[in-house]
Amino acid sequence: MKVYASWCTTCKKFDLRYRKIASQYGDKQYAENNQIRGQVRFASLQYDKEENREICNVLKATSFPYIIMYKGSKGKIREFQCTPAKINLLVDAIKEELADDDSEIVDGLSQQVIELGLAGNR
């Protein structure tokens, strides 16, 4: 999950790279109601929306852009600040987790899944 602020210039630059990674590893939408689940789920949380401020503070996500990674039943597995220049931190973390032998059962299929979002929110 990416935590960002609308006024953050670095976040705006980071967003382009984040979306590219999401298109590579994330869900794919083909036509209406035809979605293929990707290896990684991507989410974003905007810090400067009043309704999100409390959860961002609880998550200690107050430096932007901030990445929090969740993996199935393991919950939070990594968190770090990630600037556009350090986008490889995110790519490397994703690849490392996907290479991990741990698997989750998802939709009746055994596949590796990393949840980049709030645990329990799908």
C-alpha positions, -999 to +999 in steps of 0.1 A: +000+000+000+013+034-009+006+062+016+009+097+000-003+133+003-018+153-025+005+183-018+037+161-019+057+167-051+078+136-046+046+115-043+034+128-076+066+117-093+066+084-074+030+077-085+040+072-122+065+045-113+041+029-087+014+026-114+039+010-138+048-016-112+011-021-104+004-027-141+032-053-142+024-073-110-012-063-102-047-072-113-055-069-149-089-056-161-101-068-195-135-057-206-165-056-183-164-080-154-134-098-167-106-094-142-075-115-138-060-114-103-024-105-103+004-117-081+003-085-060-026-063-048-019-026-049-037+001-028-032+037-020-041+058+011-042+096+009-029+111+042-044+145+038-080+132+036-094+138+071-110+103+073-075+087+066-054+107+089-060+086+120-052+053+103-020+068+087-009+079+122-016+045+137+004+029+108+032+055+115+030+065+079+039+102+082+068+104+057+058+103+020+056+083-002+055+055+023+051+018+014+035-008+037+035-044+025+012-071+038+013-108+029-018-129+035-022-142+070+013-129+080+001-094+081+025-065+078+059-078+065+077-046+054+074-009+056+097+019+042+098+053+027+103+050-010+112+079-033+112+078-071+150+074-070+147+044-047+118+026-066+140-005-069+135-009-031+099-017-039+106-038-070+132-058-051+109-064-021+081-076-044+105-100-062+119-113-030+085-120-015+073-137-048+104-159-047+096-169-011+084-205-010+054-196+012+021-199-006-015-188+002-047-205-009-066-178-029-099-185-047-092-222-045-059-219-063-025-222-047-005-191-057+018-166-041+001-134-030+014-102-015-012-079-001-003-043-005-032-029+014-049-031+047-050-066+061-085-081+057-095-054+031-099-068-004 
